Amino acid sequence: MCRHQRGQKQEEELKAEQEILAKGNVEAEAVMRKKEMATRKQAEAAAKTAEQTRLNQNAAKKNEEQQNKEDEEKAAAAEAEKKRAEVAAQTKRKEQVKVAAAAVAAEAQKQKVELLAKKNSEQKSAAAAAAAAAADA
């Protein structure tokens, strides 16, 4: 019986050790799974952060491009307005020159008319004096 009890005791001890080992393996596996989950969650979070960073950079780039486009359009509009103002100023100066030239021409015409009128008056006076002299003679 002793042998039988010893064999049974060894079997029980062996089973106990196997149970302890199995329990330890289960716990170790649980710890490993937790670590794997934590690692996976960290990797997913890092991937999400990287994706969000990429999206933010793309949005910032698009905003910058849009701002540059708007700035270029404003600059082009300002340049066009400047040219239009220059053309308008040149046109105004040309009109002023035309008006001044017309005023000078009108003054010259007026003086010419006055001179002709004076000549005509002198000629009439001379003709009247000649007629009076002829009448006296």
C-alpha positions as CSV (number, residue, x, y, z in Angstrom):
1,M,0.0,0.0,0.0
2,C,2.8,2.3,0.7
3,R,3.9,2.1,-2.8
4,H,0.5,2.6,-4.0
5,Q,0.0,5.7,-1.8
6,R,3.4,7.0,-2.9
7,G,2.4,6.6,-6.5
8,Q,-0.9,8.2,-5.9
9,K,0.8,11.1,-4.0
10,Q,3.3,11.6,-6.8
11,E,0.4,11.6,-9.3
12,E,-1.4,14.2,-7.2
13,E,1.7,16.3,-6.9
14,L,2.2,16.0,-10.7
15,K,-1.4,17.0,-11.3
16,A,-1.0,19.9,-8.9
17,E,2.2,21.0,-10.7
18,Q,0.5,20.7,-14.0
19,E,-2.5,22.7,-12.7
20,I,-0.1,25.4,-11.4
21,L,1.8,25.4,-14.7
22,A,-1.5,25.5,-16.7
23,K,-2.8,28.3,-14.4
24,G,0.5,30.1,-14.9
25,N,0.4,29.6,-18.6
26,V,-3.2,30.9,-18.7
27,E,-2.2,33.9,-16.7
28,A,0.9,34.4,-18.8
29,E,-1.2,34.2,-22.0
30,A,-3.7,36.7,-20.5
31,V,-0.8,39.1,-19.7
32,M,0.5,38.6,-23.2
33,R,-2.9,39.3,-24.7
34,K,-3.3,42.4,-22.6
35,K,0.2,43.6,-23.8
36,E,-0.7,42.7,-27.4
37,M,-4.0,44.6,-27.1
38,A,-2.3,47.6,-25.6
39,T,0.3,47.5,-28.3
40,R,-2.4,47.2,-31.0
41,K,-4.3,50.1,-29.4
42,Q,-1.2,52.2,-29.3
43,A,-0.5,51.4,-33.0
44,E,-4.1,52.2,-34.0
45,A,-3.9,55.5,-32.0
46,A,-0.5,56.3,-33.7
47,A,-2.0,55.5,-37.1
48,K,-5.1,57.7,-36.4
49,T,-2.8,60.6,-35.2
50,A,-0.6,60.2,-38.3
51,E,-3.7,60.2,-40.6
52,Q,-5.2,63.3,-38.8
53,T,-1.8,65.0,-39.1
54,R,-1.7,64.2,-42.8
55,L,-5.3,65.5,-43.2
56,N,-4.5,68.7,-41.3
57,Q,-1.4,69.3,-43.5
58,N,-3.4,68.8,-46.6
59,A,-6.1,71.2,-45.4
60,A,-3.4,73.7,-44.5
61,K,-1.8,73.4,-47.9
62,K,-5.2,73.8,-49.6
63,N,-5.9,76.9,-47.5
64,E,-2.5,78.3,-48.3
65,E,-3.0,77.7,-52.0
66,Q,-6.5,79.2,-51.9
67,Q,-5.1,82.3,-50.1
68,N,-2.3,82.6,-52.6
69,K,-4.9,82.4,-55.4
70,E,-7.0,85.1,-53.8
71,D,-4.0,87.3,-53.3
72,E,-3.0,86.9,-56.9
73,E,-6.5,87.7,-58.0
74,K,-6.6,90.8,-55.8
75,A,-3.2,91.9,-57.2
76,A,-4.4,91.4,-60.7
77,A,-7.6,93.3,-60.0
78,A,-5.5,96.1,-58.4
79,E,-3.2,96.2,-61.4
80,A,-6.1,96.3,-63.8
81,E,-7.7,99.1,-61.8
82,K,-4.4,101.0,-61.9
83,K,-4.1,100.7,-65.7
84,R,-7.8,101.7,-66.1
85,A,-7.1,104.8,-63.9
86,E,-4.0,105.6,-65.9
87,V,-6.0,105.3,-69.2
88,A,-8.7,107.5,-67.7
89,A,-6.2,110.1,-66.6
90,Q,-4.6,110.1,-70.1
91,T,-8.0,110.4,-71.7
92,K,-8.8,113.3,-69.4
93,R,-5.5,115.0,-70.2
94,K,-6.2,114.6,-73.9
95,E,-9.7,116.1,-73.5
96,Q,-8.2,119.0,-71.5
97,V,-5.6,119.6,-74.3
98,K,-8.4,119.5,-76.9
99,V,-10.5,121.9,-74.9
100,A,-7.5,124.2,-74.5
101,A,-6.7,124.0,-78.2
102,A,-10.3,124.8,-79.1
103,A,-10.2,127.8,-76.8
104,V,-7.0,129.0,-78.4
105,A,-8.5,128.5,-81.9
106,A,-11.6,130.3,-80.9
107,E,-9.6,133.2,-79.5
108,A,-7.5,133.3,-82.7
109,Q,-10.7,133.3,-84.8
110,K,-12.2,136.1,-82.7
111,Q,-9.1,138.2,-83.2
112,K,-9.1,137.4,-87.0
113,V,-12.8,138.5,-87.2
114,E,-12.0,141.7,-85.3
115,L,-9.0,142.4,-87.5
116,L,-11.2,141.8,-90.7
117,A,-13.9,144.0,-89.2
118,K,-11.4,146.8,-88.5
119,K,-9.9,146.4,-92.1
120,N,-13.4,146.5,-93.5
121,S,-14.2,149.6,-91.5
122,E,-11.0,151.3,-92.6
123,Q,-11.7,150.4,-96.2
124,K,-15.2,151.8,-96.0
125,S,-13.8,155.0,-94.4
126,A,-11.3,155.2,-97.2
127,A,-13.9,154.7,-99.8
128,A,-16.2,157.3,-98.2
129,A,-13.3,159.8,-98.0
130,A,-12.4,159.0,-101.7
131,A,-16.1,159.6,-102.6
132,A,-16.2,162.8,-100.6
133,A,-12.9,163.9,-102.3
134,A,-14.3,163.1,-105.7
135,A,-17.5,165.0,-104.9
136,D,-15.5,168.0,-103.9
137,A,-13.5,168.0,-107.0
